[in-house]
Amino acid sequence: MAVKKPAAKRTTGSGPGSVSIRMYNVGFGDCFLLTFNYPQEKRRILIDFGSTSAPAGQPKDYMQRIAADIKAQCGSKLDIVVVTHRHRDHISGFATDGNGTGKTIAALKPDFVVQPWTEDPNAKPDALTATVTVGAKGGASAKHLTAHYLGSLEAMHRVAAGIGTWARQNAAVTDSATADQVSFLGDDNLKNLSAVKNLMAMGRAGTPYYVNAGMQLNGLLPGVKITVLGPPNLKQSDKIRVERAKDPAEFWQFRNFWAAQNAAVARTVSSRPHKLFPGNVSKTRGPKVRWFIREARKIQASQMLALVRELDDVMNNTSVILLLEIGAKKLLFPGDAQIENWAFAFQNPAWMTLLRDVDLYKVGHHGSLNATPKTLWAGFKHKAEHAAQGRIETLCSTKAGAHGSEDAGTEVPRRLLVDELKKESEFTSTEDYKSAEGLVREFTIRV
């Protein structure tokens, strides 16, 4: 489904001669600045800007330094901001509270902001569908996008905040690995209200882009074709509807589930727990009672971790998947999209053909085990075991030790995946950045 936009006022030739990609070392997070080099000017897209864990060996003000570099590269103008989804490691850089770097980005006055359809601010919490005007100016048509579960985002954020609070309160009685994971994932899913509001205020008035699979954004940059491959909305996938009917706790239908979890977590972290017999409360605890409480809290920690992992997966599956075509070159930026998000694209033979000759792949979800499906990787025809001209480039923004467990085979980045990427592609990870390179590397794709 095509989204038509009025042509930009500035003029260029038929298309850019090259594209420069700056991959910033934000630690655990994503930040990519794409510069399209036209004969007489440059246009720029910023894809995500966030972090939840600082890069090793970098100063505390690394986010401010990255924002300053983005400003220096853009001068006074950023054309497009793409926010793949609202996890903090993708949007915290857009926050404006305190010394928030979002002020710097907003000052660059991006024309367009692209976000997943799940961010539609007009969707009602209990709506099964929402009307989103995509490109109201210039005669663009209105599209009805399925918006079920948007209301549950608020409940999900409250769950995450509550779990993060619980983890901090109970750090002394849970094992450190579990507590760290609970705290990390809970914090990762906080709502980042100032960032969300800042993104909503950016862009030309009346031109929001809340996108779903199948949309084409071909009018944003001259000579650049942009296809949205994900996420699907609920009307697009029969498989999703079947799962939703069978189990209301599944990914695509979780509003009631998360509302219930929000209430349960709120009771758990309450500062004033209810006393069953308030007049008969003993302040002394024998060793058996202390052991029981300690063991019960360990079990509770494991349950909290399972809950917050499910929340994390749900949010990742709202990720925008963008395929950019510039001449004969193709760049794939899938955010943190996981297998449930990719499944819809894999059902479309034309899209699978489109993906075969991708030249540059931004590794999904910082190199996690379920965000680069084997179906996707096997379909790339530019893989090669030996370095050769035209071998696919893979870029991974990540930080080891921040997410997952090597013992469980869930570490990020996943070692087996990284080994495969190194073997069959021109692989670059932000973990490879040396002090001399600091916070950024630049890659150029010639068209």
Secondary structure by P-SEA (a helix, b strand, c coil): cbbbbccccccccccccbbbbbbbccccbbbbbbbbbcccbbbbbbccccccccccccccaaaaaaaaaaaaaacccccbbbbcccccccccccccccccaaaaaaaacccbbbbcccccccccccccbbbbbcccccbbbbbbcccccccaaaaaaaaaaaaaaaaaaccccccaaaaaaaaaaaaaaccaaaaaaaaaaccccccccccccccccccccccbbbbbcccccccccaaaaaaaaaccccccccaaaaaaaaaaaaaaacccccccccccccccccaaaaaaaaaaaaaaaaaaaaaaaaaaaaaaaabbbbbbbcccbbbbbbccccccccccccccaaaaaaaccccccccccccccccccaaaaaaccccccccccccbbbbbbcccccccccccccccccaaaaaaaaaccccccccccccccccbbbbbbcc
